[in-house]
Amino acid sequence: MEPKDLEKYQDNYSQEDLWDKLRKMAKKAGKEVVLKVLQLYYVLMDKNTPTKYKALIIGALGYFILPIDLIPDLLPGMGFADDLAALTAVLLTVNDCLTPEIKQKAEDKMKEFLK
């Protein structure tokens, strides 16, 4: 899935729904998915992030929140593979906005979700 293809999922994004999904699914999703979600979230919140990147990030996070996607999230062992691919593609696109401070915030928050 190309990052630009994710923009159609923007309507599924809300900050409240993102935190709710992370609270419910963090352990099932695993460290890699949770970390990428949080990195994208903090890049989205950064005032220096260009608007064109924010649209991609909102789409990727909306796709993560969406309960029905290409591979259902409840499918053991594979449910988050499509989410991981989408999150990774967008992270590669916005990589120049991923500062050391954002990486650290995401790491710290991930630890809270995976306690």
NORCORSUL-V393430 format. One line per field, one symbol per residue. ss: DSSP state (~ for helix, > for strand, _ for the rest). phi: phi as a letter, one per 30 degrees, with the letter a starting at -180 (. if undefined). psi: psi as a letter, one per 40 degrees, with the letter a starting at -180 (. if undefined). Layout:
ss: ???
phi: ???
psi: ???
This chain:
ss: __~~~~~~~~~~__~~~~~~~~~~~~~~~_~~~~~~~~~~~~~~~_____~~~~~~~~~~~~~~~_______________~~~~~~~~~~~~~_~~~__~~~~~~~~~~~~~~__
phi: .dedddedcedddaddddddddddcedddjedddddedddeddeddddddeddddddddddddddedcbebedddeibecdddddddddddddcedcddeddededdddeeddce
psi: hiddeedeedeehiddddddddddeddddiddddddddddddddeheehidddddddddddddddhdhadhheehheededddddddddddddedeegidddddddddddddde.
